[in-house]
Amino acid sequence: MMTGVALAFVLIALAVIGFRVAVFVYRRPQRGLLILAAATPLNGLLAIAPVPGFVAGWKEGLVLFTGACAVVRRARSTGSVRPPLHAPYWPAAVLLVAIGCVSAFGTFGILGAVSVKVTFFYIGLVVILWFAPFDARDRDVLVTILMVMAMFTSVVGLIQLAAGPGILIELGYSYGRQVRTAGGLLRVFSTFNQPFPFGLYVMLGLLVGGAVAMAEPRRRRNAVFLMFTPVMVLAMLSSVVRAAILGLAVGLIWLALRRFRTLGIGLLVLAGLTAVILPLLPAKITGTFFSSSSLGERSAGWNDIIASIQVHPFGTGLGASGASADRMAIAGGTTFSGLSTNYQPDNYYMKMLIELGPIGLWLFLAIVITALVWTTRCSVTLPGRDGALALGVSASIVAALFASVVATYFEIFPIDVYFWLLLGVVGCAAAQHESHSGRLPFGRAAAESRPISASS
């Protein structure tokens, strides 16, 4: 427990830091989104940090403040009336949000606001980028942040693996909540709150950062990232998140098919080595990754969901399962002494189906598939680094489509943050390149454009 003096000191320090960050963000709202991208992978450290509980809301506070600053700064701008941002998926997104809100509030009343927040809050990042679009330098900084944080969190994860669960529990982490094992092996979680977001975040970093790095391998930042790839892959495997492994595999295949042919040769060699080494590994390790028991349990639940659609064709309400149900239960006064008692579908398609019915699932697929087709096209039409970034984002969407079969991918923080942030950033790049060719009016003040060269 913190003493009164210590608590006062912490509150004063937080107030000073918060004020300085607020001024920094107000002067250029794009900085707020970059801070969000850099800090979200560290959010799990709050579990052992000596800070008051309300600090956990820093993410929402930063997003809302950044959005307010973006609107105010945009209103004072004398540039283009229309900020440069492409979002061809927006009709489906608007419909899904509208149906989701009606479903949540109609089913759960005021508590439905919790499920709406969990499901849709970070779509607001695209809206912020509409008012404060990223320029070329912002996009390059975002990629650097993703690369650095993927490397840093991977190192922390491997340190955890070496330290063991006992040391982690002594630091203040809880067994069963943050500290988990599989087949007697520690599932590393690095600076996150669970292994799942850590594994998926490293997967995302490898795909997006890898696409950018392979497109310009002689740049020092990119060369370091590529050399660090084996460390990141090992750390991701140590999280024992099969959704991340599946997503990385299909994402790399996508990159090989779309642009990097030599990557395909490397994948074939790696597959051959895996086939040779896998039978030599201890059964404890292979059993952890290839156990079919959890898949059997999930399949039984999925069959029940499909059967229930005849009774609830419009779903049982947004927030009826998964993390949304847990958050609503906590908001309603329920406490969990151990694992959640709410149904966890471990499949985002099934989650959409059970909560919003076939219409909700169709709208969700419309968003993701439209985004995939669009980013794939952008990877061809956009030049240089922006084209490579769009390709990496398209690979991450392909990975998400497959990972969502075995995980509720789009409600896992900070994966949801990065999904919408990266889509918005590609939209900025697409619109700005069109404006430079004369097809879209573009005000310099909107993005506060700067020289796009970024040295290592």
Protein Blocks (a to p, Z undefined) as FASTA:
>chain_A
ZZfklmmmmmmmmmmmmmmmmmmmmmommlmmmmmmmmmmmmmmmmmpccdfklmmmmmm
mmmmmmmmmmmmmmmpcbdfbdcdddfklmmmmmmmmmmmmmmmmmnommlmmmmmmmmm
mmmmmmmmmmmccdfklmmmmmmmmmmmmmmmmmmmmmmmmnommlmmmnopaehilmcc
eehiacdekjafbfklmmmmmmmmmmmmmmmmmmmmmbmklmmmmmmmmmmmmmmmmnop
aklmmmmmmmmmmmmmmmmmmlmmmmmmmmmmmmmmmmmpcfklmmmmmocklmmmmmmm
mmmmmmmmmmmmnonbehiacjllmmmmmmnopacfbdcfbdcekpaklmmmmmnojmlm
mmmmmmmmmmmmmmmmmmmmpgcjllmmmmmmmmmmmmmmmmmmmocfklccfklmmmmm
mmmmmmmmmmmmmmmnopaccdfklnopacfbdcZZ
